[in-house]
Amino acid sequence: MKKIIITALITILILAFVILSMGGGHGFFWPAKLIYPYAMIITVLNNQIGLFSIIIAVIQIPLYAIISNKKPKWLFLIIGIHIIAAIICLNLPTETFSG
Protein backbone atom coordinates (compact mmCIF):
# COMPACT_ATOMS: atom_id res chain seq x y z
CA MET A 1 0.00 0.00 0.00
CA LYS A 2 2.86 2.35 0.83
CA LYS A 3 4.43 1.85 -2.63
CA ILE A 4 1.14 2.72 -4.31
CA ILE A 5 0.85 5.97 -2.35
CA ILE A 6 4.47 6.91 -3.12
CA THR A 7 4.01 6.14 -6.83
CA ALA A 8 0.79 8.17 -6.95
CA LEU A 9 2.47 11.10 -5.21
CA ILE A 10 5.45 10.99 -7.57
CA THR A 11 3.11 10.84 -10.58
CA ILE A 12 1.12 13.85 -9.38
CA LEU A 13 4.23 15.91 -8.60
CA ILE A 14 5.89 15.17 -11.94
CA LEU A 15 2.67 15.88 -13.85
CA ALA A 16 2.29 19.19 -11.99
CA PHE A 17 5.88 20.15 -12.79
CA VAL A 18 5.44 19.31 -16.48
CA ILE A 19 2.11 21.13 -16.75
CA LEU A 20 3.54 24.22 -15.06
CA SER A 21 6.60 24.15 -17.33
CA MET A 22 4.28 24.14 -20.36
CA GLY A 23 2.80 27.42 -19.16
CA GLY A 24 -0.58 27.01 -20.87
CA GLY A 25 1.11 26.43 -24.22
CA HIS A 26 3.51 29.36 -23.92
CA GLY A 27 6.24 27.68 -21.91
CA PHE A 28 8.77 24.94 -22.42
CA PHE A 29 7.79 21.53 -23.77
CA TRP A 30 11.17 19.81 -23.42
CA PRO A 31 10.44 18.56 -19.85
CA ALA A 32 7.28 16.89 -21.16
CA LYS A 33 9.21 15.44 -24.09
CA LEU A 34 11.87 14.03 -21.75
CA ILE A 35 9.59 12.67 -19.03
CA TYR A 36 6.57 11.64 -21.13
CA PRO A 37 7.99 10.88 -24.59
CA TYR A 38 5.23 8.44 -25.64
CA ALA A 39 2.46 10.91 -24.86
CA MET A 40 4.36 13.75 -26.53
CA ILE A 41 5.07 11.73 -29.68
CA ILE A 42 1.31 11.17 -30.00
CA THR A 43 0.70 14.84 -29.25
CA VAL A 44 3.19 16.06 -31.86
CA LEU A 45 1.82 13.70 -34.51
CA ASN A 46 -1.78 14.81 -33.79
CA ASN A 47 -0.74 18.47 -33.30
CA GLN A 48 -2.83 18.63 -30.12
CA ILE A 49 -2.82 17.35 -26.56
CA GLY A 50 -5.68 14.87 -26.65
CA LEU A 51 -7.32 12.58 -24.14
CA PHE A 52 -5.27 9.56 -25.25
CA SER A 53 -2.00 11.47 -24.67
CA ILE A 54 -3.15 12.52 -21.23
CA ILE A 55 -4.08 8.94 -20.31
CA ILE A 56 -0.69 7.68 -21.51
CA ALA A 57 1.08 10.33 -19.43
CA VAL A 58 -0.91 9.54 -16.29
CA ILE A 59 -0.32 5.77 -16.45
CA GLN A 60 3.32 5.85 -17.60
CA ILE A 61 5.07 6.23 -14.23
CA PRO A 62 2.80 3.78 -12.37
CA LEU A 63 3.29 1.32 -15.22
CA TYR A 64 7.07 1.72 -14.95
CA ALA A 65 6.79 1.05 -11.19
CA ILE A 66 4.67 -2.06 -11.69
CA ILE A 67 7.00 -3.49 -14.32
CA SER A 68 10.16 -2.74 -12.34
CA ASN A 69 8.68 -4.35 -9.20
CA LYS A 70 7.45 -7.49 -10.97
CA LYS A 71 10.35 -7.84 -13.43
CA PRO A 72 13.43 -6.08 -11.94
CA LYS A 73 15.65 -7.33 -14.77
CA TRP A 74 13.54 -5.33 -17.22
CA LEU A 75 14.53 -2.01 -15.63
CA PHE A 76 17.41 -1.37 -18.04
CA LEU A 77 15.18 -2.28 -20.98
CA ILE A 78 12.54 0.19 -19.79
CA ILE A 79 15.16 2.92 -19.35
CA GLY A 80 16.66 2.20 -22.77
CA ILE A 81 13.33 2.31 -24.57
CA HIS A 82 12.40 5.49 -22.69
CA ILE A 83 15.68 7.20 -23.68
CA ILE A 84 15.22 6.21 -27.33
CA ALA A 85 11.62 7.49 -27.31
CA ALA A 86 12.75 10.77 -25.69
CA ILE A 87 15.47 11.27 -28.32
CA ILE A 88 12.93 10.61 -31.09
CA CYS A 89 10.44 12.98 -29.46
CA LEU A 90 12.99 15.76 -29.04
CA ASN A 91 13.92 15.49 -32.72
CA LEU A 92 10.42 15.49 -34.19
CA PRO A 93 9.94 18.65 -36.23
CA THR A 94 7.16 20.83 -34.86
CA GLU A 95 6.41 24.51 -34.42
CA THR A 96 3.51 24.07 -32.00
CA PHE A 97 5.32 22.01 -29.37
CA SER A 98 8.89 23.27 -29.74
CA GLY A 99 11.36 23.82 -26.97
C-alpha positions as CSV (number, residue, x, y, z in Angstrom):
1,M,0.0,0.0,0.0
2,K,2.9,2.4,0.8
3,K,4.4,1.9,-2.6
4,I,1.1,2.7,-4.3
5,I,0.9,6.0,-2.4
6,I,4.5,6.9,-3.1
7,T,4.0,6.1,-6.8
8,A,0.8,8.2,-6.9
9,L,2.5,11.1,-5.2
10,I,5.5,11.0,-7.6
11,T,3.1,10.8,-10.6
12,I,1.1,13.9,-9.4
13,L,4.2,15.9,-8.6
14,I,5.9,15.2,-11.9
15,L,2.7,15.9,-13.8
16,A,2.3,19.2,-12.0
17,F,5.9,20.1,-12.8
18,V,5.4,19.3,-16.5
19,I,2.1,21.1,-16.8
20,L,3.5,24.2,-15.1
21,S,6.6,24.2,-17.3
22,M,4.3,24.1,-20.4
23,G,2.8,27.4,-19.2
24,G,-0.6,27.0,-20.9
25,G,1.1,26.4,-24.2
26,H,3.5,29.4,-23.9
27,G,6.2,27.7,-21.9
28,F,8.8,24.9,-22.4
29,F,7.8,21.5,-23.8
30,W,11.2,19.8,-23.4
31,P,10.4,18.6,-19.9
32,A,7.3,16.9,-21.2
33,K,9.2,15.4,-24.1
34,L,11.9,14.0,-21.7
35,I,9.6,12.7,-19.0
36,Y,6.6,11.6,-21.1
37,P,8.0,10.9,-24.6
38,Y,5.2,8.4,-25.6
39,A,2.5,10.9,-24.9
40,M,4.4,13.7,-26.5
41,I,5.1,11.7,-29.7
42,I,1.3,11.2,-30.0
43,T,0.7,14.8,-29.2
44,V,3.2,16.1,-31.9
45,L,1.8,13.7,-34.5
46,N,-1.8,14.8,-33.8
47,N,-0.7,18.5,-33.3
48,Q,-2.8,18.6,-30.1
49,I,-2.8,17.4,-26.6
50,G,-5.7,14.9,-26.7
51,L,-7.3,12.6,-24.1
52,F,-5.3,9.6,-25.3
53,S,-2.0,11.5,-24.7
54,I,-3.2,12.5,-21.2
55,I,-4.1,8.9,-20.3
56,I,-0.7,7.7,-21.5
57,A,1.1,10.3,-19.4
58,V,-0.9,9.5,-16.3
59,I,-0.3,5.8,-16.5
60,Q,3.3,5.9,-17.6
61,I,5.1,6.2,-14.2
62,P,2.8,3.8,-12.4
63,L,3.3,1.3,-15.2
64,Y,7.1,1.7,-14.9
65,A,6.8,1.1,-11.2
66,I,4.7,-2.1,-11.7
67,I,7.0,-3.5,-14.3
68,S,10.2,-2.7,-12.3
69,N,8.7,-4.4,-9.2
70,K,7.5,-7.5,-11.0
71,K,10.4,-7.8,-13.4
72,P,13.4,-6.1,-11.9
73,K,15.7,-7.3,-14.8
74,W,13.5,-5.3,-17.2
75,L,14.5,-2.0,-15.6
76,F,17.4,-1.4,-18.0
77,L,15.2,-2.3,-21.0
78,I,12.5,0.2,-19.8
79,I,15.2,2.9,-19.3
80,G,16.7,2.2,-22.8
81,I,13.3,2.3,-24.6
82,H,12.4,5.5,-22.7
83,I,15.7,7.2,-23.7
84,I,15.2,6.2,-27.3
85,A,11.6,7.5,-27.3
86,A,12.8,10.8,-25.7
87,I,15.5,11.3,-28.3
88,I,12.9,10.6,-31.1
89,C,10.4,13.0,-29.5
90,L,13.0,15.8,-29.0
91,N,13.9,15.5,-32.7
92,L,10.4,15.5,-34.2
93,P,9.9,18.7,-36.2
94,T,7.2,20.8,-34.9
95,E,6.4,24.5,-34.4
96,T,3.5,24.1,-32.0
97,F,5.3,22.0,-29.4
98,S,8.9,23.3,-29.7
99,G,11.4,23.8,-27.0
